[in-house]
Amino acid sequence: MLTLTVKDMSCGHCAATIEKAVKGVDPAARVGTDLPTKTVRVESAVDAAAIVAALDEAGYPSVAV
Protein backbone atom coordinates (compact mmCIF):
# COMPACT_ATOMS: atom_id res chain seq x y z
CA MET A 1 0.00 0.00 0.00
CA LEU A 2 1.19 3.46 -0.91
CA THR A 3 0.43 6.33 1.49
CA LEU A 4 0.83 9.88 0.21
CA THR A 5 0.43 13.33 1.70
CA VAL A 6 -1.37 15.74 -0.62
CA LYS A 7 -1.18 19.21 0.93
CA ASP A 8 -3.52 20.80 -1.63
CA MET A 9 -6.41 18.37 -1.00
CA SER A 10 -9.08 20.38 0.81
CA CYS A 11 -12.53 19.18 -0.27
CA GLY A 12 -14.58 16.37 -1.72
CA HIS A 13 -13.99 17.63 -5.25
CA CYS A 14 -10.23 17.42 -4.68
CA ALA A 15 -10.59 13.86 -3.38
CA ALA A 16 -12.69 12.87 -6.42
CA THR A 17 -10.13 14.38 -8.80
CA ILE A 18 -7.32 12.52 -7.05
CA GLU A 19 -9.23 9.24 -7.25
CA LYS A 20 -9.94 9.83 -10.95
CA ALA A 21 -6.23 10.51 -11.61
CA VAL A 22 -5.18 7.28 -9.87
CA LYS A 23 -7.87 5.27 -11.66
CA GLY A 24 -6.61 6.72 -14.95
CA VAL A 25 -3.31 4.93 -14.33
CA ASP A 26 -4.82 1.79 -12.79
CA PRO A 27 -8.58 1.27 -13.10
CA ALA A 28 -8.39 -1.58 -10.56
CA ALA A 29 -6.67 0.56 -7.89
CA ARG A 30 -8.26 0.96 -4.47
CA VAL A 31 -8.09 4.57 -3.34
CA GLY A 32 -8.89 6.00 0.07
CA THR A 33 -8.70 9.68 0.95
CA ASP A 34 -8.67 11.34 4.36
CA LEU A 35 -9.31 15.07 4.11
CA PRO A 36 -8.47 16.03 7.73
CA THR A 37 -4.99 14.48 7.48
CA LYS A 38 -4.61 15.23 3.75
CA THR A 39 -3.54 11.66 3.06
CA VAL A 40 -4.29 9.28 0.22
CA ARG A 41 -3.84 5.53 0.43
CA VAL A 42 -3.54 3.56 -2.77
CA GLU A 43 -3.49 -0.18 -3.33
CA SER A 44 -2.28 -0.77 -6.86
CA ALA A 45 -0.13 -3.06 -8.95
CA VAL A 46 1.19 0.01 -10.78
CA ASP A 47 4.54 1.54 -9.84
CA ALA A 48 4.31 4.27 -7.20
CA ALA A 49 6.17 6.72 -9.44
CA ALA A 50 3.40 6.46 -12.06
CA ILE A 51 0.76 7.25 -9.44
CA VAL A 52 2.71 10.22 -8.09
CA ALA A 53 3.21 11.49 -11.66
CA ALA A 54 -0.54 11.20 -12.36
CA LEU A 55 -1.35 13.22 -9.25
CA ASP A 56 1.24 15.85 -10.19
CA GLU A 57 -0.31 16.10 -13.66
CA ALA A 58 -3.77 16.49 -12.10
CA GLY A 59 -2.49 19.43 -10.04
CA TYR A 60 -2.08 17.60 -6.74
CA PRO A 61 1.61 17.16 -5.96
CA SER A 62 2.17 14.49 -3.36
CA VAL A 63 4.88 13.15 -1.07
CA ALA A 64 5.20 9.54 0.07
CA VAL A 65 4.75 9.09 3.80
C-alpha positions, 0 to 999 in steps of 0.5 A: 500500500502506498500512502501519500500526503497531498497538501492541496487536498481540501474538499470532496472535489479534490478527493474525487479528482485525485481518485480519478487521476489514480484510476486513470493509471490503474482502473483496478486501484483501491483509493482512500482519501482522508481530508483532515490528514490530507492523506491518500492511500492507494493499493495498486499493482502500478509503480508508485512513481506512475501514481505520483506522476498522475497526481502531479499532472492532475495538479495535486503534488504528493509526497510519500509518507 
